[in-house]
Amino acid sequence: MDDLFNHVLSQCSAALPLDEVALPPELARIRYPFGALELVCRNWRAERLHKIYSMRMKVRIPQLNILGMAFHTEPCFDAPIFQFDLTCTKKKIIAYINVCTVMGDAAACEKHLKPFEQVARRYGPFQPFKMPEWMQTYRTACTLYSDPGLNLLDDLKACIKDYLAVYLTMLTAAEKISDPKRLESVERFHANFKNDLLTKDRSQIMLGKVIGKEKAGRIFHEVLT
C-alpha cells in the first residue's frame, strides 16, 4: 500500500504543488501498544482542490491494511471528485474506486466520466461486491466496488494509477464554471456528497468501534470532508 500512496502523492505534487494542512495531533496519528493498530491521517490543499485526504490504517488482529484517499475539487472548477479505498484482509480485498459528478448534468457526465470508462474497460472484470444503498446514487459505468482475491491487488493498484493519470490531466485543464445556475447545481452536489459521507457511511460507525465514536466522528468531519 505504501508504494501506491507514494506514487499518488508524487504524481499529485508534480501536477499541482501541494500544501499540507496540519491536523490536530490526536487525529493525525493514533497508535496502540505492540502494533495492535496504527492510523495515520493527512490533508493537503492545492489550486483547484478544496482538499485531498488520506487515511492509512493497519490492524494486526484481525489483519487489516487500509489506504483511502479522496480528491475534493473546488466546486467552482469544472472537474469531478475522485476517490479510492483499498482494504486488504488476510484473504481478500475490498476495493472502491469512483469518480463523482452531477448525475443530472448530461454534458458533465459525458465530459467527466467517459474517459474513466475507457480505463475501467481495460481492467477486470473484478468480483462484484454489494454496494451500500446510499452509494448507488454515485454509481456509474466507471465505478468499481469489488472483493477480489489478493492475487489481483497489483491490478487494482494499476487501475487506480491509470484513473489518477486521467483525473490529474482533467483537473489541471479544468476551467472555472461561469454559468451561475450550473455553479449552484455543482455546489449543491458537493454539499450533498459530503453530507452523505457524514450521515450515511457506516464505516464511521465501524471506525468508532475501534478508536471511539467521538474521535471517529471528528476524523470524518475534520479530515475526510
Rosetta blueprint (number, residue, H / E / L):
1 M L
2 D H
3 D H
4 L H
5 F H
6 N H
7 H H
8 V H
9 L H
10 S H
11 Q H
12 C H
13 S H
14 A H
15 A H
16 L L
17 P L
18 L L
19 D E
20 E E
21 V E
22 A L
23 L L
24 P L
25 P H
26 E H
27 L H
28 A H
29 R E
30 I E
31 R E
32 Y L
33 P H
34 F H
35 G H
36 A L
37 L E
38 E E
39 L E
40 V E
41 C E
42 R E
43 N E
44 W E
45 R E
46 A E
47 E L
48 R L
49 L E
50 H E
51 K E
52 I E
53 Y E
54 S E
55 M E
56 R E
57 M E
58 K E
59 V E
60 R L
61 I L
62 P L
63 Q L
64 L E
65 N E
66 I E
67 L E
68 G E
69 M E
70 A E
71 F E
72 H E
73 T E
74 E L
75 P L
76 C L
77 F E
78 D L
79 A L
80 P L
81 I E
82 F E
83 Q E
84 F E
85 D E
86 L E
87 T E
88 C E
89 T L
90 K L
91 K L
92 K E
93 I E
94 I E
95 A E
96 Y E
97 I E
98 N E
99 V E
100 C E
101 T L
102 V L
103 M L
104 G L
105 D L
106 A H
107 A H
108 A H
109 C H
110 E H
111 K H
112 H H
113 L H
114 K H
115 P H
116 F H
117 E H
118 Q H
119 V H
120 A H
121 R L
122 R L
123 Y L
124 G L
125 P L
126 F L
127 Q L
128 P E
129 F L
130 K L
131 M L
132 P L
133 E H
134 W H
135 M H
136 Q H
137 T H
138 Y H
139 R L
140 T L
141 A L
142 C L
143 T L
144 L E
145 Y E
146 S E
147 D L
148 P L
149 G E
150 L H
151 N H
152 L H
153 L H
154 D H
155 D H
156 L H
157 K H
158 A H
159 C H
160 I H
161 K H
162 D H
163 Y H
164 L H
165 A H
166 V H
167 Y H
168 L H
169 T H
170 M H
171 L H
172 T H
173 A H
174 A L
175 E L
176 K E
177 I L
178 S L
179 D L
180 P H
181 K H
182 R H
183 L H
184 E H
185 S H
186 V H
187 E H
188 R H
189 F H
190 H H
191 A H
192 N H
193 F H
194 K H
195 N H
196 D H
197 L H
198 L H
199 T H
200 K H
201 D L
202 R L
203 S H
204 Q H
205 I H
206 M H
207 L H
208 G H
209 K H
210 V H
211 I H
212 G L
213 K H
214 E H
215 K H
216 A H
217 G H
218 R H
219 I H
220 F H
221 H H
222 E H
223 V H
224 L H
225 T L
